[in-house]
């Protein structure tokens, strides 16, 4: 870092340490809230785990924040390092509640978390001391599993080591949903404050002449507005899901409080496109077209840029849903993808053993489609929306699909939804900029050298230098994203074992790096530790759009000076 010092540490380090300390203090507050949830459910060991984790996190956060309170205001170069380092530190300390709760909870208490009457014959027993348990809480005694779960939660990825979520304490279920919910808001704040630069997508959203006076210039005001939107949408999602779950065959057998608990958790992780679930088989547990239908608008809301939500709800500018470039293309891609993936899966039903139902979910028959093809269309609709919105809810055994269907979903997870939302992936605005940039480069070949060329992207008129800047950064980030995807998938295919092919490995890496959470079956407690460690960095890189991570690495080696 910088050689210039102010006390015992370089000034740059003091700035970074102070602001990361503030993030840890806020995370400690979330742990205290969860400890109260644990006490409400009489989960004393979990409460002890969260209180202990909160104390450790608050102590270190306060020490850094108080010790360097007089450090200068951070510049942009500090902001990117704080974003990358802060996200990693928050995920690291966020692993403590998983780890400590698992170690504080005796095996006989773990057994009480498994719902009464659950068929656990297919569950793998986990060694705990001199006995075994089938509660997935025991997996978090492994610090790598605990860190993986925390990183997946904070980055909104949704891949999990807790393969049987109902066997977790309620406090841990809540913590998984809570960190995805709060982390989703953090992604939006990160986008508008740190990543707003040419080619990033957020620059197009927040710096265009048409909108610069309509979006709050103050980060504090922006955060306040985003929280209002998130809370309002979560309440809407909760009510919609509660109705759908209680109306389903599975949900009708649940106590009302349990249906409400599942609705709340799924509303939180669905809106922020995180995808953690509290059921044993994600959304497939319900086997309900009604529940899947209720989740569609929730996932799509999370994939639309939040400035558009603000313009529509606050300024009543409904035309933005059509005129905004990203929103328009999001709906186009959703429609086209559903059609193509439905055709792909419907035509390969016979080649996909046990992938689709043999009985129709509709009370009436459809002349053109068999029961399996009808189920293929239903699964394709839900999984395409889940993939493109980077939510990761799973209603179908995607691992049993033919390679063509998996690769299509990989494309959706790689692109993602709109910048300025909670999605992962490359983002629509960046993909659009790359395509327009390629066309731009070819068009210049046929024009005279002295020609004055401009182009328009989402209401902004760009001259040649501005367009080159936009295209260059979008192309660089996209190339790096794809490069990390290719290298990681080659590593994974050699670690995943003979049961999985390259399409499965590519699918799993795209899900991790795109912060999606869909799985072909590779991710789990039995995966190779090297692959699990690699996924930590895939999720981290994917969440921060690569550039801040590269700035962080460069700063760690060479410092923040030019």
N, C-alpha and C positions, 0 to 999 in steps of 0.2 A: 504494500500500500504506500501511501505518501510518506516521505521522510519527515515532513513538517510535523512537529509534535506540539501537543498542548497538554502537559502533564506527563503521565507515564506511558501513554499510547499515542501513535500518530493520529492526527485530527480526523483523517478519513475513517479510521477504525472506531474512533469515539462516536462519530455520527452514526455509523452502521450499528454498533453495539447498542447505543441508546434506543434507536428505533426498533430494532429487533426485540429489545427488552420490553418495549411497549406492547408489541404483539404477543409476547409470552404472558404478560400481565392480563391481557384480554382473554387469552386461552385459559389461564388459570380461573378466571371468572366463569367461563363455560363449564369447567370441571366442577366448580362448586355448585352450580345450578344442577348438574347431573347427579351430584352427591345427594341433593335434596330429593330428586326423583327416586334414587335408590332407597332412601329412607322411607319414602312414600310407599314403596313396594316391599318394605321390610327386608331389603337385601343389605344386611349389615356389612358383610364382607366386601361387597361392591362399593358401598358408601365409604368404607375405610380406604379402599383402593383409590377412589377418586379424590378423597380429601388429601391423602398422602401425595398423590400425583400433583394435585393443585398446589399444595404447599411447596413442593420442590420447584415447580414451574414458576410460581409467584416469587419465590425467594431469589432465583437466578434472574428472573425478569426485572424485579425491583432493584437488585444490585446493579445490573447493567444500566437501567434507566436512571437511577438516582446518581450513580457514580459519574455518569457522563451527561448529566442534565444540562450543562452549560455548553455542550458542543454546538457548532454552528448549524444553520438550517441546511438540510441536504440539497444537493444539486441533482440534475438528471442522472449523472454518472453514479451517484450514490443510490438513487431511486431504484435502478435496475439491480444493483447488488443487494440492496435491502429486500427487493421483491423475491429474488432467487434464494438468497440466504435465509430470509425470513420464512418463506414457504417450507424450506427443508427443515428448519429448526422447529417450526410449529408442528410439522408432521412427526418429527422425532420425539418431541415432548408429548404429542398427542398419543404416542404409543404407550406411554407410561400407564394410563388407566387400564388398557387391555392387559398389559404385562402384570401389573400389581394385583389387579382383581383376580387374575388367573392363579397367582401364587398365594393370595390371601384366602381363597375359597377352598375348603376341604373337599375331597372327592364325594363324600356323602351329601354335601350341600349342592355340588354340581349336579348330582343325580336328580335333585328336586326341580331343576330348571327344565328337564325334559317333560313336555306336556303329557299328562296322564292319558294312557290309552294309545300312545303313539307306537306304531310298529317300527322298532329299531333293529329288526333282524338283519337288515342290509347295511346298518351303520357300522363303521369300523371302530372298535374299542381303542381308546387312547390310554397309554400307560401313564399313570399318575402315582408316583411313589411306589408302594408295594401293591397297588391295585389298579383297576382300570375304570374308565368312565366313557360314556358315549356323548357327553356334553361337549360341544365345539369350543366352549370356553377354555378347555385344557390345551387347545392348540396354541393359545396365546402365551403359554409358558415359554414358548420358543420366542426369543426377542426378535428374530427376523420376521416371524409371522405377525407379531404385534406391530412392528414398524411397517410391514406391508399393508396391513389393514388400515393403519392411520394414514399412510400416504395415499392409499386408494380413496379413503374418505375425504381428506382435505383437497385432493385434486379432482374430486368428483368422478373418479374412474369406475368404482363399483365392483371391480373384481375382488374376490374375497377368499380368505382362508377359513372363514366360518361356514363350512359347507352345509351345516344344519342350523340355520339361524334361530328357529324356535327354541333350541336348547341353550340359548344364551340368557343371562340375566336381563331383566327389562332395562336396567340402567345401561348395559352395554348395547342393547338394541337401540336405545334412545341416543347414546353417544355416537353411534355410527350414522344415524339419520341427522343428528344435530350438526355434526361437523360438515356433512355434505351441504346442509342448508346454509349454514354460516359461510362455508367456503365458497358457495355459489355467489353469494353477495360479494365476497372478497374478490372473486374473479372479475366481476363487473367494475368494482372500484379500481382494481389493477389495470383494467383496460382503459378506463377514462383518465387515469392519473399518470401511469408509468409507461404504458405501451402506445400512447397516442403519438404516432410518428408516421411519416409517409410510408405507404405500402403495408401498414399494419391492419388496416380495416377500421380501427378506432379513429384514426386520423380522418378518414372519410366521413365518419359519423359525427364527429365533434368539431371539425374545423371547416366544414362547408359553409359557404356564405348564407345558404338558406336556413341553417339551423343554429348558427353560433349564438344567436340571441335567445333561442328558445330552450337551450339546455343550460342548466345552472353552471355558472362559471366557477363557483366554489365547490371544492370536493366535499366539504361538510354538507352542503345543501344537496348535492348529488346523492350522497350516501343516504341522507334522510329520505329523499324521494324514492330511491331504490328500495329501501326497507319498507316503505308504505306499500309499494307495489307488490313486493314479495309476500308480505303478511296478508294482504288482501287476496292475492291469488291462491295462497296456501289455504286460507279459509274456504275459498270457493272450491278448491280441489278436495279438501277434506269432506265437505258436505256432499259433493258429487260422488266421491268414492264410497262414503258411508252408505249412501242410498244404493249404489250398485252392488257393494259387497253383501249387504243385508238381503238384497233381492236375489242373490245367487244361491245355488244349492249348497255350496260349501259354507258361505257366510250365514245362511239362515240357521245353521246349526250352532253358530257361535254365540256366546253371551254378547249383549250389546256393547259392553265396555271393551271386549276383545275386538269386535268389528271396528269400533271407533279407534282403538289403538293402531290397528293395521291401516285404517284409512288415513290417520294422521301421519304415520311414518311414510307411507307411500306418497302422500300428497307432498311432503317435504322433499323427498328425494326425487320425485318425478318432476316437480316444478324446476328445481335447480339441476335437472338432468344428471343426477348422480347415480341413481339406479340401485342403491342398497335396498334390500328387502328384509322383512321380518318373517316371511313365510319360507317354507323349506325348499320350494322349487320356484322361487320368484313368482311371477304372475301366472305361471302354468299351474300353480297350486289351486287357483280358483276354477280353472277350466271353464271360464265364463266369458262369452263374447261380450256380455254387457259390461263387465269390469274392464275388459280390454278397450271397449268403445269409450268408456268414461276416461280412461287414461290418455287417449289420443289428444284431446285438446289441451290437457295439462302439459304433456311433453312438447307439443307445438308451441305453447305459450313460452316455455322456457328457451326455445330455440330462436325466438324472435328478439332482435336487439331491443334492449330496454329503453333507449331513446324513442323508439317507435311506440312502445307502450305509453310513454309519457305524452307524446304528441297526440295519440289517439284519445287517451282518457282525459288528459288535462285540457288540451286545446281543441278537442273534438275534430281533429283532422283525420277523418276516416280514410280519406283518399291515400294516406301514407301506406296503407296495407297493400295498395296496388302500385303506387308510384315509386315507393322506396325500392331501390335496386335489390338489396339483399332479401327483403321480405317477398318481393315478387318472385325472385328466383327460388326462394325456399319453397313456396307453394308449387311452382312449376316442377322442381325436382322431386317433391313429395309425390305429386301426381304421376309423373313419368316413371319414377322408380317403383311405385306400387304396381303399375301396369306391367312393366317389364319383369319384375321379380315374380309377380303372380303367374305370368306366362311360363317363366323358367321353371318354377316349382310345380305348377300344374301339369306340365308336360313331362316331368321326370318323377312323378309319383311312383311309378312301377319300379324305378331304379333306386328309390330311397326307402330302404327297408325300415319299417317301424317309425318313420319320420312323421307320418300323417295319420289322422283318425280313419277308421273304417266305417264309422257311422256319422251321418250328417248332424250338425249342431242346430240345424233349422227344423222347425216342425213340419215344413213342407219340402218336397223334393224339387231340385232344379234340373230341368231336362238336359241341359247342355253339359253339366258337370257331375261327375261321380262324387261320392261322399269324400273320398280322399282328395280330389281336386278342389272341392269346396273348402276343405280344411286347409289345403295348401294356400288358397287365396286369402283366407282369414289370417293365417300365420304370416304370410308375406306382407300384408297391410300393416300389422302390428310391428313386426320386426324391422321393416324398412323405416317406419317413423321412429322407432326406438333407436335405430342405428344412425340415421341422419341427424336426429336431435341429440345424439351422443348420450342418451339416457341409460340404455343398457338393461332395461327391463326385458325379461325373456319369457316368452310364452310357448316356445317350441324347442325341440331338441335339434338345434342348428348343427350340432356335430354330426348328425345323421343325414344332412342334406348333401346333395352332390356338390362337387367342387365349384361348379358354375354359380350356384346360389350363394355359396360362401364368399366367392370372389366379388360378387355384386355388392354384398353387404360390406365387405372390406372397403370398396370404393366409397360407400356412404359414410363409413366411420372415418375414413381418411379426409374427406372433404369437410364434413360437419355442417353446422348451421351458420347463423349470422354472427359476425363479430359484434361485440357489445352485449352479447347474451352470455349464458353460462356454459355453452357448448365447448367441446374440444375440437380437434381436427385442424385442418389448414384454414378453414373458414371460407364462406362463399365469396366475400369481397376480394380475398386474395386470389382464389381460383379465377374469378372473373377478370381481375387485373392482369393475371398471367396470360390468359387467352387474348384479351384486348392488346396486351403488349406485344404478343407474337404477331398478331395482325398488323399492329402499328409498325413493327420492324420491317415486315415484308412490304408494306405500302410505301415506305420511304425509298425503296429501290426504284420505284417508277416515277418519282417526283424530282423536279430540278433541285439543285443544291440550295438555291436562294428562296425556295418556297417557304412561306410562313404556315406552319402546321399546328393546329390545335385539335384537341379531342375532348370529349365530354364524358365524365364518369360520375354518375349519380348526382347530377346537378352542378358539378364542378367543371369549369373549363380549364384544361391544363395545356400549357405550352410544351415545346419539345423537351426542355430540360426537366420540367416537373413530371412529365410522363415517363421520361427515362428513369427518374428517381423512384417513382412509384413502381414501375415495372422491375427495376433492378432489385429492390428490397423484397418485393413479393416473390420474385423468381428465386432469390437466394434462400429465403425462408422455406419455400416450397421444396427446393432441391435438397436442402439440409434435412427437412422432415422426411422426405422419401428415402434419402440415403440412410438415415437412422433406422427407418422401417425395414429397408432391405437387409442391412447388416444384422439387425437384431433377429429378423426372421430366419436368417441363415444359421445364426447361433442356436436359436431355439429348436429348429428342426433336428439338430444334432443332439439335443439334450432331452427332447420330449419323449423319446422311446419309439418303438416300432409300430405302435398303435395309431400314430398320428403322422399324416403326410405334410407336405409343404403348404398346402392350402390351409390346413389347420394351424400351422405355425404362423403363417402370414396373418390369418384371421385374429389369432390371439394377441400378436404384437400390435396390430392395428387397433384392437380394442383397448390395450393398455396405453399406447401412445396417444390415441385419440380421446382418452378419458371417457370411454364408453361403458365397458363392463360386460358386454356379451362374451360368452365363452364357448369354445368348441369342445371343452372338457380337459384342457391341459392345466389350467390354473387350479391350484388346490394345495393342501398341506403336503402332499406327496411329490410335488414338482421338484425338480433339481434346484438346490440352493443357489447355484450360479444363475439359473434362469430367473428365479425369484428376485435376486439382487439386481439383475439387469432390468427387470420390470419396474423396480423402484425408480430408476433413472429414466426409463421410458415415460412413466407417468409424470414425473417431475418436469422433464423436458416438454412433454406435450402440453401440460397445463400452462407453462410460462412462455410458450411460443418460441422456444429455442434461444432467441437473441439474448434475453436477460441471463440465461444460464451460461452462454458463451462469454458474456461480459463478466459474470461472476468468476468463471474459471480464469479468464485473462487477468482479472484484477488480483486473484489469489497468487498468480505467478509473477506478474510484472508490476502490480500496483495500479492505482487509478490515474496516475499521471500520463499524459499523452506519450 
